[in-house]
Amino acid sequence: MKVMILGGYGVFGGRLVELLADCDGLTLLVCGRNLAKANQYCAAFAGAAAVVPIQLDRCNIAASLKDHRPDLVVDASGPFQDYGNDKYQVVEACIDTRVNYLDFADAADFVFGVSQFDARARAAHVFVLSGVSSFPVLTAAVLREIAKEMDIVSVRGGIAPSPYAGIGLNVMRAVVGYVGAPVKLLRGGKQSTGMGLGESMRYTIAPPGRMPLKNIHFSLVEVPDLQVIPPEYHTMTDIWMGAGPVPEILHRFLNILAKARALLRLPSLTPLSPVFYFVLNLMKFGEHRGGMFVHVHGTTDGRAAERSWHLLAEGNDGPYIPSMAIEAIIRKCIAGTFPATGARPATHALALTDYDALFEHRAITTGFRSELTSAPLFPKVLGEAFSKLPPTVQALHDSSKPRRWQGLAQVTRGNGLVAQLICKLIGFPRSASNVPVAVELKPEGAAERWTRTFGDYKFNSVQSCGSGRDEQLVVERFGVARFSLALVVEGARLLFVPRRWSLFGLPMPKALLPQGMSFETELDGRFHFDITVIVPGIGLVIAYRGWLEQSTRDALG
């Protein structure tokens, strides 16, 4: 099989080549206007597939198709928003020469309009699929799964790339081009427009049982989903899609520019693209993690329903996700399974199970969440991951009633003066071995009060579901100190990972955030806990570990 990739040494095209590197017998024509760059890219390539550098301008595509006779053309060049009056010349050239076609198009109008070539593509016995990327292929696959359980009314979605992912200049041109421009979308059941990069929301991407991303600022972007998905759901009244690039300070600056452009009727900001491209790729700091979400409101049997899907990608795996849809289709073609002929948006190109196979051997985690308003605290935050916990850990947390657990513990206090002072203020116990311990849990409104008694020492904390920037976290309050904790399921352990903290309601520096391995698990049929609190610059404050069994007392006075 021979595949011609326009923009083959660019960001998305280059990653597609890497994903297909193991395909023996596959020939990849790496095309671009700069032959030196194509040669350099191919010279560094290592894999079973064959790569051939070709100098090619998409305006001369017809002659190249006749010369090279590929089985498939992939357009990874862009920006598709700037293809001009003859924007479908590659599509038409492929149909005329009976060559199959896929693209990475992110321009909503471009993807929506490709269906006009359906009859011609069918007559030529070729497939033409546009928008073969995370937006809208992955979004559409998620929505089809959710639609099995509810009638979809409104959809919000977003993608948050890692700050280290890197984007191409053409992608930046596309984004800056619609800053402050009208973006077509469905709102209130009617066709409307929003302000590109001028409308924002915050969201926390949190696959159940995994370390969530930080609460991220998303802004409206022009993606194909906004136009190609609503026609598939007659109950849908609203759809909104955003991106959450970091650093947030640069993102906020784009928000300001968007509103200024709309208010002052300024021309396109596309000429500023190189500046933003330079700054964005220069300011690489923070966690090397990215993610995506789709949040749906709808109805089930006439009752309001809410469900969300979350994706989390660690390290270098995330940047490959936009190229995986085309990878999957090409692999299917190699295996003899081809898309149906005709021209259309790629919303039905893949199922969610296809993505599961692509993600299986990578550091990519996905999961669904349902809104459990009446669930106890930990099942609510952990979602479907709660069922993976050991039975005794589930038993302690899976209740909204007063309860008491008791056992034995070992306590180690820090020796420093500041550590001793902190222990005194909170009421942490002194160092001891085999000290009797009891934990009483009482509901307190929407929260839960934990009273821990170690021998003669007693201290309290109040745990609750986080909101706002603490969404999908458990917030634990010790007097004037407030800690936001991620619940992470790792094998048979439930880890408590500090993410944020404050004193007297004031956010404190992350550099001073207390650390230490803290978890719950089950050993020999008993609930076990192991809590360690270490403060940077101070050292160990307190560590206590032990076991608990449920008290025979059914309720607390």
Buried (B, 14 or more C-beta within 10 A) or exposed (E): BBBBBBBBBBBBBBBBBBBBBEBEEBBBBBBBBEEEBBBEBBEEBEBEBBBBBBBBEBEEBBEBBEEBEBBBBBBBBBBBBBBEEEBBBBBBBBBBBEBBBBBBBBBBBBBBBBBEBBEBBBEBEBBBBBBBBBBBBBBBBBBBBBBEBBBBBBBBBBBBBBBBBEBBBBBBBBBBBBBBBBBBBBBEEEEEEBBBBBBBBEBBBBBBBBBBBBBBBBBBBBBBBBBBBBEBBEEBBBBBBBBBBBBBEBBEEBBEBBBBBBEEEEEBBBEBBEEBBEEBBEEBEEBBBBBBBBBBBBEEEEEEBBBBBBBBBBBEBBBBBBBBBBBBBBBBBBEEEEBEBBBBBBBBBBEBEBBEEBBEEBEBBBBBBEBEEEBBBBBBBBBBBBEBBBEBBBBBBBBEEBBBBBBBBBBBBBEBEEBBEBBEEBBBBBBBEEBBBBBBBBBEEEBBBBBBBBBEBEBBBBBBBBEEBBBBBBBBBBBEBBBBBBBBBEEBBBBBBBBBBBEEEEEBEEEEBBEBEBBBBBEEEBBBBBBBBBBEEBEBBBBBBBBBBBBEEEEEE
